Amino acid sequence: MAHILDELSTLAESEAMKVPLADIKGVSVANLRAALARATSSRGLKIATYSDGENFYLWQRTKKTARYERNVERAQSTKTP
């Protein structure tokens, strides 16, 4: 966790960190998100996350990067078959 937070702090604004889920064995995506939320909250950081089944992405939320956040429910409901 410390390695992820250290690397996150070095990213430029609007850059996301990509973590292959295969590298994180024995931890579910939900548990990873929860652990990151606790760790970043205690440090005063605001982050956003996304996972696509193969990778886990996280970035620092700012006014500029808020537009990149996804509303997955809306995206799925607007898909055409």
C-alpha positions in Angstrom: 0.0 0.0 0.0 2.8 2.4 0.8 4.4 1.8 -2.6 1.1 2.7 -4.3 0.7 5.8 -2.3 4.3 6.9 -3.0 3.8 6.4 -6.7 0.5 8.1 -6.7 2.0 11.2 -5.2 4.5 11.4 -8.1 2.0 11.4 -10.9 1.2 14.5 -12.8 -2.3 15.9 -12.8 -4.6 13.9 -15.0 -2.3 10.9 -15.0 -3.6 7.6 -13.8 -1.7 4.8 -12.2 -2.2 1.3 -13.7 -1.9 -1.7 -11.4 -2.3 -5.2 -13.1 -4.8 -7.2 -11.0 -2.7 -10.3 -11.6 0.0 -8.7 -9.4 -2.5 -8.3 -6.5 -3.2 -11.9 -5.5 -5.6 -12.7 -2.7 -7.1 -9.2 -2.5 -10.5 -8.4 -4.1 -11.0 -5.2 -6.0 -13.5 -4.1 -3.4 -11.0 -4.7 -0.6 -8.3 -2.9 -2.5 -10.6 0.1 -3.0 -11.5 0.1 0.7 -7.9 0.0 1.8 -6.9 2.8 -0.6 -9.9 4.9 0.6 -8.8 4.5 4.2 -5.1 5.2 3.5 -5.8 8.3 1.3 -8.4 9.7 3.5 -6.0 9.7 6.5 -3.5 11.6 4.3 -6.1 14.1 3.0 -5.9 12.8 -0.6 -9.0 12.5 -2.8 -8.7 9.7 -5.4 -10.8 8.0 -8.0 -10.6 4.4 -9.1 -11.6 2.3 -12.0 -11.1 -1.4 -12.9 -11.7 -3.2 -16.1 -11.2 -6.8 -15.1 -7.5 -6.9 -15.9 -6.2 -3.7 -14.5 -6.9 -1.3 -11.6 -6.5 2.4 -12.2 -6.3 5.2 -9.7 -5.7 8.9 -9.9 -5.9 12.0 -7.7 -9.2 13.8 -8.0 -9.0 17.4 -8.9 -11.4 19.9 -10.5 -9.7 19.1 -13.9 -9.8 15.3 -13.5 -13.3 15.1 -12.2 -14.6 15.0 -15.8 -12.7 11.8 -16.4 -14.6 9.9 -13.6 -17.0 7.4 -15.0 -20.6 6.8 -14.1 -20.6 3.1 -14.9 -24.4 2.7 -14.4 -25.1 5.5 -16.9 -22.6 4.2 -19.4 -24.1 0.7 -19.3 -27.7 2.0 -19.6 -26.9 4.0 -22.7 -25.2 1.2 -24.6 -27.0 0.1 -27.7 -27.2 -3.7 -28.4 
